[in-house]
């Protein structure tokens, strides 16, 4: 493939429809870590958590931070044949806001309409830009791929969030946005009969909702366990919709866990952190068949969930996750 001047190797791959392993695209997560075998490069600023000094000294690089100054030969350390076979070229789409509504005190549902259809896989995300403010943030679609011009996003609102703070009045129906994508490797794998485990927290509900909706619309049948971590009962949402899904699917359970339940919650369900609830249920149920797991949420949650899944016997190549890292700009 060709890399243009001023373009990172990862962005060049996206542009040409080559879906390499990736995560944050900002040098923080290490998902695109590879080994440089030959060629001259320059690395942009990155986190030493993603690429420690001892690895950079052995010619390891982050493709999202790599500028090419000659022909390069690179060994991919993280390789997903299914991802490469289902590559979709990254493009930009003009969009406009159609609605913003509150789901909880700090969770918002953003709806946008695109000028032309966006092809994506359930669980993927786009970069959304507010042109007049120069703000760009990555958000996972909550809608399924069968609505390619109408996208929904479930977004957690932060007081100092450059984008999310606009969702309570600054962004209004008719306002213009730019969507760029699709990105993401944590998308639904189709036509697999074994159990599917969904694990989320906060706005991690967004890609999981897309995956669940897409699964239902496909007509495929498989056992599903949906784990969701929240602080209190007030942080739970879409409960009526999940109850309706449980009434339609033959083997579906939604299992929320509250980490800071209060007496006022009068909570009878799971308490504590979500990874502990996942571990307990997987041990008790002893599910059979090859399990696919999809985990989306903050890095601390993902880091706690991964060993739990491995101890439960989920094969490493069937563990898909999306860490919602904080932006660096």
VENUR-V690756 format. One record per run of one state. SS is the DSSP state (hx for helix, st for strand, lp for the rest). FROM is the first residue (numbers start at 1). LEN is the number of residues. If there is no record, write none. Layout:
BEGIN
<<SS FROM LEN> <SS FROM LEN>>
END
This chain:
BEGIN
<<lp 1 7> <st 8 1> <hx 9 7> <lp 16 17> <st 33 6> <lp 39 2> <st 41 3> <lp 44 9> <hx 53 4> <lp 57 3> <st 60 3> <hx 63 3> <st 66 3> <lp 69 4> <st 73 4> <lp 77 4> <hx 81 5> <lp 86 5> <st 91 12> <lp 103 4> <st 107 8> <lp 115 10> <st 125 6> <lp 131 4> <st 135 7> <lp 142 8> <st 150 7> <lp 157 7> <hx 164 5> <lp 169 7> <st 176 8> <lp 184 12> <st 196 6> <hx 202 17> <lp 219 5> <st 224 7> <lp 231 2> <hx 233 3> <lp 236 3> <hx 239 10> <lp 249 3> <st 252 7> <lp 259 4> <hx 263 3> <lp 266 4> <st 270 2> <lp 272 2> <hx 274 12> <lp 286 6> <st 292 6> <lp 298 1> <hx 299 13> <lp 312 4> <hx 316 3> <st 319 5> <lp 324 6>>
END
